[in-house]
């Protein structure tokens, strides 16, 4: 099985712009979670989608949003980018969602200038 | 605040030695997982231990869980240079309907050849 893929791998944006990141889960996985990783805050949970529904959300402002399509692919959008949004954004998929291992993609490194 | 806190933050050992890292968490959990991350890449799942288990083995890895102390430890035996990475524990909330994992701050392990 192919692993979790994330596109793009690297992205440079300027403050105020918006960005969309994409994640394709492992075939058959219906749960997709997103995490933000920064040196200062570590790995922080953004949100989790299952069957096109957001099941849980972390403590991030409304500028961070996501969605999941019927084929389980997921997108994450950040609007009005701030310098502090520079981070590695990781996507993870799992089969039913809870109590099972998550398979992570390589991440998208976002730099906001 | 983060659910998990790893200890130590950094660890440097010689190849062949054992490495032990600890994780403490704050609330009740259903399960705890350990992940490895190589140099800013995606995370790789190592092992999952459920709240009703006390010890689990996988190859050179041994994980223990003490729910009364809300702590877990990961032991890597006979370490190799390839084990150099950051190690994270992740816990899920035991609250019904919670489908998110909270990651600890990580332990940076360096294995010297």
Interface residues (C-beta under 8 A of the other chain):
Chain A: X4 X31 X33 X35 X42 X43 X44 X45 X48 X50 X55 X56 X58 X88 X90 X92 X97 X98 X99 X100 X101 X102 X103 X104 X105 X106 X107 X109
Chain B: X2 X30 X31 X33 X35 X40 X41 X42 X43 X44 X45 X48 X50 X88 X90 X92 X97 X98 X99 X100 X101 X102 X103 X104 X105 X106
